């Protein structure tokens, strides 16, 4: 892994108050929310003002969830807890968002979503440690055990910039997940398309094409990209910058998640190991051949040329 290609964050030990963090996140809504990554996001379907509204509800829901933990004086969020929290956040954001758009309460089943076979949701739950446990625990304690286990020795403490980026990543993941659920569960409801989607996604055909591309991207991430990133100790972090949403690679040691990969994902890791082994052997063989060729030309051919030249000189003397 080339550490120079990874996103760098300051590690200044500046405590971050939760209120200030969420104010910072709300101000992000005044910036562009355009997708500047090379990946599709569920929110790419939405008109800009609708997307802005969804992000606002996502930030508000995450804030309420975190403040509830503060009130209960919870000091850390476990990985097991983070999976349940993530499923609950998706449901709550989805319900509040739909209620704001239509003025009626629409219930989403959290248990059904948690058992969902949707590859995007499965990947979200698999990454619950870095999506929920890490940012929440780091905001509670910027030297939390989970932070140190993932980022040491690159980062010793959770800086303001890094915590902020971790929460941005959670917000983007939540909003994309909510829209994937809505586009799946309410795909045939005309009002959804007319009220929420961009003009180029008003036809069912265009929506289905988008969903198929997104589904393929999510399968590729689940079975190929995620295992590769885990093996390389990398994580792709979504962040909000002045001119839109970007993806940044950061160092992340997640050995437990690597060991929990299924057989298909482990095949990818084994393939990478085999590839590295073959490349190393090939480089060794090429080096040996190169040295042998160099020896042949400098020793054997060089001596032969020397003898020929010596014979020529002796012939000239005669």
C-alpha positions as a LaTeX table, in Angstrom:
\begin{tabular}{lrrr}
\hline
Residue & $x$ (\AA) & $y$ (\AA) & $z$ (\AA) \\
\hline
Unk1 & 0.00 & 0.00 & 0.00 \\
Unk2 & 1.31 & 3.40 & $-0.96$ \\
Unk3 & 0.62 & 5.60 & 2.05 \\
Unk4 & 1.35 & 8.73 & 0.05 \\
Unk5 & $-1.84$ & 8.12 & $-1.96$ \\
Unk6 & $-4.03$ & 8.07 & 1.15 \\
Unk7 & $-5.98$ & 11.00 & 2.58 \\
Unk8 & $-4.08$ & 12.77 & 5.37 \\
Unk9 & $-5.73$ & 14.27 & 8.45 \\
Unk10 & $-4.18$ & 16.44 & 11.14 \\
Unk11 & $-3.73$ & 14.63 & 14.46 \\
Unk12 & $-3.88$ & 17.71 & 16.70 \\
Unk13 & $-5.44$ & 16.81 & 20.04 \\
Unk14 & $-8.34$ & 19.27 & 19.91 \\
Unk15 & $-11.47$ & 18.03 & 21.73 \\
Unk16 & $-14.60$ & 18.32 & 19.60 \\
Unk17 & $-17.92$ & 19.19 & 21.21 \\
Unk18 & $-20.83$ & 17.22 & 19.69 \\
Unk19 & $-22.91$ & 20.38 & 19.20 \\
Unk20 & $-20.16$ & 21.99 & 17.14 \\
Unk21 & $-19.73$ & 18.84 & 15.05 \\
Unk22 & $-23.39$ & 18.72 & 14.05 \\
Unk23 & $-23.42$ & 22.46 & 13.33 \\
Unk24 & $-20.49$ & 21.83 & 10.97 \\
Unk25 & $-22.44$ & 19.00 & 9.32 \\
Unk26 & $-25.53$ & 21.18 & 8.85 \\
Unk27 & $-23.40$ & 23.88 & 7.19 \\
Unk28 & $-22.34$ & 21.23 & 4.67 \\
Unk29 & $-25.89$ & 21.43 & 3.29 \\
Unk30 & $-25.05$ & 24.89 & 1.95 \\
Unk31 & $-22.31$ & 23.34 & $-0.18$ \\
Unk32 & $-22.72$ & 21.32 & $-3.34$ \\
Unk33 & $-23.94$ & 17.74 & $-2.89$ \\
Unk34 & $-23.07$ & 16.70 & $-6.44$ \\
Unk35 & $-21.52$ & 13.26 & $-6.79$ \\
Unk36 & $-17.92$ & 13.78 & $-7.97$ \\
Unk37 & $-16.84$ & 10.18 & $-7.39$ \\
Unk38 & $-16.54$ & 7.53 & $-10.10$ \\
Unk39 & $-19.22$ & 5.52 & $-8.27$ \\
Unk40 & $-23.01$ & 5.63 & $-8.36$ \\
Unk41 & $-24.85$ & 6.70 & $-5.22$ \\
Unk42 & $-28.53$ & 6.05 & $-4.54$ \\
Unk43 & $-29.03$ & 9.80 & $-4.10$ \\
Unk44 & $-28.03$ & 10.37 & $-7.75$ \\
Unk45 & $-31.72$ & 9.70 & $-8.51$ \\
Unk46 & $-32.91$ & 12.74 & $-6.55$ \\
Unk47 & $-33.60$ & 16.31 & $-7.51$ \\
Unk48 & $-31.23$ & 18.65 & $-5.69$ \\
Unk49 & $-33.71$ & 20.16 & $-3.21$ \\
Unk50 & $-35.00$ & 16.67 & $-2.36$ \\
Unk51 & $-31.45$ & 15.42 & $-1.81$ \\
Unk52 & $-30.72$ & 18.39 & 0.44 \\
Unk53 & $-33.85$ & 17.63 & 2.48 \\
Unk54 & $-32.85$ & 13.96 & 2.85 \\
Unk55 & $-29.35$ & 14.90 & 4.05 \\
Unk56 & $-30.86$ & 17.31 & 6.60 \\
Unk57 & $-33.05$ & 14.53 & 8.05 \\
Unk58 & $-30.11$ & 12.11 & 8.09 \\
Unk59 & $-27.93$ & 14.56 & 10.07 \\
Unk60 & $-30.79$ & 15.32 & 12.46 \\
Unk61 & $-31.50$ & 11.62 & 13.06 \\
Unk62 & $-27.84$ & 10.80 & 13.70 \\
Unk63 & $-27.61$ & 13.77 & 16.08 \\
Unk64 & $-30.63$ & 12.60 & 18.10 \\
Unk65 & $-29.20$ & 9.08 & 18.25 \\
Unk66 & $-25.84$ & 10.32 & 19.51 \\
Unk67 & $-27.33$ & 12.73 & 22.08 \\
Unk68 & $-29.43$ & 9.85 & 23.39 \\
Unk69 & $-26.20$ & 7.92 & 24.02 \\
Unk70 & $-24.74$ & 10.93 & 25.82 \\
Unk71 & $-27.80$ & 11.14 & 28.02 \\
Unk72 & $-27.40$ & 7.46 & 28.91 \\
Unk73 & $-23.70$ & 8.15 & 29.61 \\
Unk74 & $-22.63$ & 5.47 & 27.16 \\
Unk75 & $-18.85$ & 5.56 & 26.68 \\
Unk76 & $-18.39$ & 3.21 & 23.74 \\
Unk77 & $-20.35$ & 1.60 & 20.89 \\
Unk78 & $-19.60$ & $-2.05$ & 20.22 \\
Unk79 & $-19.57$ & $-3.58$ & 16.74 \\
Unk80 & $-22.60$ & $-5.72$ & 17.62 \\
Unk81 & $-24.50$ & $-2.61$ & 18.76 \\
Unk82 & $-23.46$ & $-0.68$ & 15.66 \\
Unk83 & $-25.24$ & $-3.14$ & 13.34 \\
Unk84 & $-28.53$ & $-2.63$ & 15.19 \\
Unk85 & $-28.01$ & 1.14 & 15.37 \\
Unk86 & $-27.30$ & 1.30 & 11.63 \\
Unk87 & $-30.49$ & $-0.61$ & 10.74 \\
Unk88 & $-32.48$ & 1.62 & 13.10 \\
Unk89 & $-30.96$ & 4.79 & 11.61 \\
Unk90 & $-31.85$ & 3.74 & 8.06 \\
Unk91 & $-35.47$ & 3.08 & 9.10 \\
Unk92 & $-35.81$ & 6.33 & 11.05 \\
Unk93 & $-34.25$ & 8.47 & 8.31 \\
Unk94 & $-36.44$ & 6.78 & 5.69 \\
Unk95 & $-39.64$ & 7.27 & 7.68 \\
Unk96 & $-38.94$ & 10.92 & 8.56 \\
Unk97 & $-37.95$ & 11.69 & 4.96 \\
Unk98 & $-41.07$ & 10.09 & 3.45 \\
Unk99 & $-43.26$ & 11.80 & 6.04 \\
Unk100 & $-41.74$ & 15.19 & 5.15 \\
Unk101 & $-42.40$ & 14.58 & 1.45 \\
Unk102 & $-45.97$ & 13.25 & 1.69 \\
Unk103 & $-47.30$ & 14.33 & 5.09 \\
Unk104 & $-48.30$ & 10.78 & 6.05 \\
Unk105 & $-46.56$ & 8.21 & 8.22 \\
Unk106 & $-45.01$ & 5.35 & 6.26 \\
Unk107 & $-43.59$ & 2.53 & 8.36 \\
Unk108 & $-40.46$ & 0.62 & 7.36 \\
Unk109 & $-39.70$ & $-2.78$ & 8.91 \\
Unk110 & $-36.26$ & $-2.69$ & 10.59 \\
Unk111 & $-36.13$ & $-6.46$ & 11.10 \\
Unk112 & $-36.92$ & $-7.02$ & 7.42 \\
Unk113 & $-34.18$ & $-4.61$ & 6.37 \\
Unk114 & $-31.69$ & $-6.30$ & 8.67 \\
Unk115 & $-32.42$ & $-9.64$ & 6.94 \\
Unk116 & $-32.43$ & $-8.06$ & 3.49 \\
Unk117 & $-30.51$ & $-9.76$ & 0.68 \\
Unk118 & $-29.78$ & $-6.36$ & $-0.89$ \\
Unk119 & $-26.01$ & $-6.29$ & $-1.46$ \\
Unk120 & $-25.71$ & $-2.59$ & $-0.57$ \\
Unk121 & $-27.40$ & $-3.09$ & 2.79 \\
Unk122 & $-25.36$ & $-6.24$ & 3.45 \\
Unk123 & $-22.15$ & $-4.30$ & 2.83 \\
Unk124 & $-23.35$ & $-1.49$ & 5.09 \\
Unk125 & $-23.98$ & $-3.93$ & 7.93 \\
Unk126 & $-20.59$ & $-5.58$ & 7.33 \\
Unk127 & $-18.98$ & $-2.13$ & 7.62 \\
Unk128 & $-20.99$ & $-1.11$ & 10.70 \\
Unk129 & $-17.77$ & $-0.99$ & 12.73 \\
Unk130 & $-16.34$ & 1.86 & 10.68 \\
Unk131 & $-19.69$ & 3.48 & 9.81 \\
Unk132 & $-21.15$ & 3.69 & 13.33 \\
Unk133 & $-18.94$ & 2.27 & 16.10 \\
Unk134 & $-15.86$ & 4.24 & 15.01 \\
Unk135 & $-17.32$ & 7.77 & 14.61 \\
Unk136 & $-19.63$ & 7.51 & 17.64 \\
Unk137 & $-16.92$ & 6.09 & 19.93 \\
Unk138 & $-14.35$ & 8.61 & 18.63 \\
Unk139 & $-16.66$ & 11.54 & 19.35 \\
Unk140 & $-17.25$ & 10.17 & 22.86 \\
Unk141 & $-13.50$ & 9.65 & 23.34 \\
Unk142 & $-10.91$ & 10.71 & 20.74 \\
Unk143 & $-8.54$ & 8.01 & 22.01 \\
Unk144 & $-11.13$ & 5.21 & 22.02 \\
Unk145 & $-9.98$ & 1.61 & 21.77 \\
Unk146 & $-11.66$ & 1.03 & 18.40 \\
Unk147 & $-10.01$ & 4.17 & 16.98 \\
Unk148 & $-6.55$ & 3.05 & 18.09 \\
Unk149 & $-7.08$ & $-0.51$ & 16.84 \\
Unk150 & $-8.02$ & 0.74 & 13.37 \\
Unk151 & $-5.71$ & 3.73 & 12.86 \\
Unk152 & $-2.56$ & 3.20 & 14.96 \\
Unk153 & 0.22 & 4.04 & 14.07 \\
Unk154 & $-0.98$ & 6.44 & 11.34 \\
Unk155 & $-3.23$ & 8.39 & 13.72 \\
Unk156 & $-2.83$ & 8.37 & 17.50 \\
Unk157 & $-5.95$ & 10.40 & 18.26 \\
Unk158 & $-9.17$ & 11.26 & 16.45 \\
Unk159 & $-8.74$ & 14.77 & 15.08 \\
Unk160 & $-11.63$ & 17.16 & 14.42 \\
Unk161 & $-11.20$ & 16.79 & 10.64 \\
Unk162 & $-11.17$ & 12.99 & 10.77 \\
Unk163 & $-14.21$ & 12.70 & 13.07 \\
Unk164 & $-16.08$ & 15.13 & 10.83 \\
Unk165 & $-15.20$ & 13.08 & 7.75 \\
Unk166 & $-16.28$ & 9.84 & 9.46 \\
Unk167 & $-19.71$ & 11.33 & 10.19 \\
Unk168 & $-19.98$ & 12.66 & 6.62 \\
Unk169 & $-19.26$ & 9.14 & 5.42 \\
Unk170 & $-22.05$ & 7.78 & 7.64 \\
Unk171 & $-24.53$ & 10.41 & 6.41 \\
Unk172 & $-23.77$ & 9.64 & 2.75 \\
Unk173 & $-24.08$ & 5.89 & 3.37 \\
Unk174 & $-27.42$ & 6.36 & 5.16 \\
Unk175 & $-28.94$ & 8.60 & 2.49 \\
Unk176 & $-27.86$ & 6.28 & $-0.31$ \\
Unk177 & $-29.26$ & 3.29 & 1.59 \\
Unk178 & $-32.61$ & 5.01 & 2.17 \\
Unk179 & $-33.04$ & 5.79 & $-1.53$ \\
Unk180 & $-32.06$ & 2.25 & $-2.54$ \\
Unk181 & $-34.83$ & 0.96 & $-0.25$ \\
Unk182 & $-37.37$ & 3.49 & $-1.55$ \\
Unk183 & $-36.53$ & 2.78 & $-5.20$ \\
Unk184 & $-36.93$ & $-0.95$ & $-4.52$ \\
Unk185 & $-39.99$ & $-1.01$ & $-2.25$ \\
Unk186 & $-41.92$ & 1.78 & $-4.01$ \\
Unk187 & $-40.62$ & 1.35 & $-7.57$ \\
Unk188 & $-44.10$ & 1.28 & $-9.14$ \\
Unk189 & $-45.54$ & 4.26 & $-7.24$ \\
Unk190 & $-45.84$ & 7.15 & $-9.75$ \\
Unk191 & $-45.81$ & 9.86 & $-7.05$ \\
Unk192 & $-42.37$ & 8.73 & $-5.89$ \\
Unk193 & $-40.89$ & 9.26 & $-9.33$ \\
Unk194 & $-42.70$ & 12.54 & $-9.94$ \\
Unk195 & $-41.96$ & 14.12 & $-6.56$ \\
Unk196 & $-38.45$ & 12.86 & $-5.81$ \\
Unk197 & $-36.53$ & 11.92 & $-8.95$ \\
Unk198 & $-34.67$ & 13.98 & $-11.53$ \\
Unk199 & $-36.41$ & 14.47 & $-14.87$ \\
Unk200 & $-34.20$ & 11.88 & $-16.60$ \\
Unk201 & $-35.42$ & 9.22 & $-14.14$ \\
Unk202 & $-39.16$ & 9.69 & $-14.64$ \\
Unk203 & $-39.50$ & 6.61 & $-16.85$ \\
Unk204 & $-39.51$ & 3.14 & $-15.30$ \\
Unk205 & $-36.97$ & 1.99 & $-17.89$ \\
Unk206 & $-34.38$ & 4.60 & $-16.89$ \\
Unk207 & $-34.89$ & 3.87 & $-13.21$ \\
Unk208 & $-34.47$ & 0.12 & $-13.75$ \\
Unk209 & $-31.30$ & 0.71 & $-15.79$ \\
Unk210 & $-29.91$ & 2.83 & $-12.96$ \\
Unk211 & $-30.86$ & 0.22 & $-10.36$ \\
Unk212 & $-29.23$ & $-2.56$ & $-12.40$ \\
Unk213 & $-25.98$ & $-0.58$ & $-12.70$ \\
Unk214 & $-26.07$ & 0.18 & $-8.99$ \\
Unk215 & $-26.74$ & $-3.48$ & $-8.12$ \\
Unk216 & $-23.79$ & $-4.61$ & $-10.25$ \\
Unk217 & $-21.55$ & $-1.99$ & $-8.61$ \\
Unk218 & $-22.63$ & $-3.14$ & $-5.15$ \\
Unk219 & $-21.92$ & $-6.81$ & $-5.95$ \\
Unk220 & $-18.49$ & $-5.86$ & $-7.26$ \\
Unk221 & $-17.81$ & $-3.93$ & $-4.07$ \\
Unk222 & $-19.03$ & $-6.72$ & $-1.79$ \\
Unk223 & $-17.13$ & $-9.57$ & $-3.43$ \\
Unk224 & $-14.04$ & $-7.89$ & $-4.95$ \\
Unk225 & $-13.32$ & $-4.30$ & $-3.89$ \\
Unk226 & $-14.11$ & $-4.65$ & $-0.17$ \\
Unk227 & $-11.96$ & $-7.82$ & 0.32 \\
Unk228 & $-9.13$ & $-6.18$ & $-1.60$ \\
Unk229 & $-9.33$ & $-3.02$ & 0.53 \\
Unk230 & $-9.43$ & $-5.05$ & 3.75 \\
Unk231 & $-6.35$ & $-6.98$ & 2.63 \\
Unk232 & $-4.59$ & $-3.70$ & 1.75 \\
Unk233 & $-5.65$ & $-2.08$ & 5.07 \\
Unk234 & $-7.55$ & 0.62 & 3.19 \\
Unk235 & $-11.05$ & 2.06 & 3.37 \\
Unk236 & $-12.84$ & 4.31 & 0.87 \\
Unk237 & $-14.29$ & 7.24 & 2.79 \\
Unk238 & $-17.01$ & 9.46 & 1.30 \\
Unk239 & $-16.56$ & 13.12 & 2.23 \\
Unk240 & $-18.33$ & 16.40 & 1.43 \\
Unk241 & $-16.14$ & 19.16 & 0.07 \\
Unk242 & $-16.89$ & 22.65 & $-1.28$ \\
Unk243 & $-17.82$ & 21.46 & $-4.77$ \\
Unk244 & $-19.46$ & 18.15 & $-3.91$ \\
Unk245 & $-19.01$ & 14.58 & $-2.69$ \\
Unk246 & $-15.69$ & 12.80 & $-3.13$ \\
Unk247 & $-14.21$ & 9.42 & $-2.21$ \\
Unk248 & $-10.89$ & 9.29 & $-0.36$ \\
Unk249 & $-8.75$ & 6.28 & 0.60 \\
Unk250 & $-7.57$ & 6.14 & 4.21 \\
Unk251 & $-5.50$ & 3.64 & 6.17 \\
Unk252 & $-7.69$ & 1.27 & 8.20 \\
Unk253 & $-6.52$ & $-1.89$ & 9.93 \\
Unk254 & $-9.60$ & $-4.14$ & 10.13 \\
Unk255 & $-8.22$ & $-7.59$ & 10.76 \\
Unk256 & $-11.41$ & $-8.91$ & 12.38 \\
Unk257 & $-13.47$ & $-8.04$ & 9.29 \\
Unk258 & $-10.82$ & $-9.64$ & 7.06 \\
Unk259 & $-11.06$ & $-12.88$ & 9.04 \\
Unk260 & $-14.86$ & $-12.88$ & 8.76 \\
Unk261 & $-14.96$ & $-12.78$ & 4.94 \\
Unk262 & $-17.06$ & $-15.42$ & 3.19 \\
Unk263 & $-15.62$ & $-18.00$ & 0.80 \\
Unk264 & $-16.14$ & $-15.89$ & $-2.34$ \\
Unk265 & $-14.42$ & $-12.84$ & $-0.82$ \\
Unk266 & $-11.61$ & $-15.03$ & 0.55 \\
Unk267 & $-11.04$ & $-16.37$ & $-2.96$ \\
Unk268 & $-10.30$ & $-12.79$ & $-4.06$ \\
Unk269 & $-7.79$ & $-12.38$ & $-1.20$ \\
Unk270 & $-6.14$ & $-15.70$ & $-2.08$ \\
Unk271 & $-5.97$ & $-14.64$ & $-5.73$ \\
Unk272 & $-4.19$ & $-11.42$ & $-4.73$ \\
Unk273 & $-1.73$ & $-13.43$ & $-2.61$ \\
Unk274 & $-1.09$ & $-15.80$ & $-5.53$ \\
Unk275 & $-0.63$ & $-12.83$ & $-7.85$ \\
Unk276 & 1.89 & $-11.27$ & $-5.47$ \\
Unk277 & 3.74 & $-14.60$ & $-5.20$ \\
Unk278 & 3.91 & $-15.04$ & $-8.99$ \\
Unk279 & 5.06 & $-11.44$ & $-9.50$ \\
Unk280 & 7.75 & $-11.85$ & $-6.84$ \\
Unk281 & 8.94 & $-15.12$ & $-8.42$ \\
Unk282 & 8.83 & $-13.58$ & $-11.89$ \\
Unk283 & 10.87 & $-10.62$ & $-10.71$ \\
Unk284 & 13.40 & $-13.00$ & $-9.14$ \\
Unk285 & 13.60 & $-15.06$ & $-12.32$ \\
Unk286 & 14.00 & $-11.96$ & $-14.48$ \\
Unk287 & 16.71 & $-10.69$ & $-12.15$ \\
Unk288 & 18.54 & $-14.03$ & $-12.38$ \\
Unk289 & 18.20 & $-14.09$ & $-16.18$ \\
Unk290 & 19.38 & $-10.49$ & $-16.35$ \\
Unk291 & 22.46 & $-11.21$ & $-14.26$ \\
Unk292 & 23.17 & $-14.34$ & $-16.30$ \\
Unk293 & 22.88 & $-12.39$ & $-19.54$ \\
Unk294 & 25.14 & $-9.67$ & $-18.15$ \\
Unk295 & 27.73 & $-12.29$ & $-17.12$ \\
Unk296 & 27.52 & $-13.93$ & $-20.54$ \\
Unk297 & 28.17 & $-10.69$ & $-22.40$ \\
Unk298 & 30.83 & $-9.35$ & $-20.04$ \\
Unk299 & 32.73 & $-12.62$ & $-19.54$ \\
Unk300 & 32.19 & $-15.06$ & $-22.40$ \\
Unk301 & 31.49 & $-12.65$ & $-25.26$ \\
Unk302 & 34.01 & $-10.15$ & $-23.89$ \\
Unk303 & 36.77 & $-12.76$ & $-23.80$ \\
Unk304 & 35.89 & $-13.97$ & $-27.30$ \\
Unk305 & 36.09 & $-10.43$ & $-28.66$ \\
Unk306 & 39.38 & $-9.98$ & $-26.85$ \\
Unk307 & 40.86 & $-13.13$ & $-28.44$ \\
Unk308 & 39.65 & $-12.10$ & $-31.89$ \\
Unk309 & 41.11 & $-8.64$ & $-31.48$ \\
Unk310 & 44.39 & $-10.14$ & $-30.28$ \\
Unk311 & 44.50 & $-12.36$ & $-33.37$ \\
Unk312 & 43.87 & $-9.39$ & $-35.62$ \\
Unk313 & 46.72 & $-7.45$ & $-34.04$ \\
Unk314 & 49.12 & $-10.39$ & $-34.36$ \\
Unk315 & 48.14 & $-10.76$ & $-38.03$ \\
Unk316 & 48.90 & $-7.10$ & $-38.67$ \\
Unk317 & 52.34 & $-7.49$ & $-37.08$ \\
Unk318 & 53.21 & $-10.22$ & $-39.56$ \\
\hline
\end{tabular}
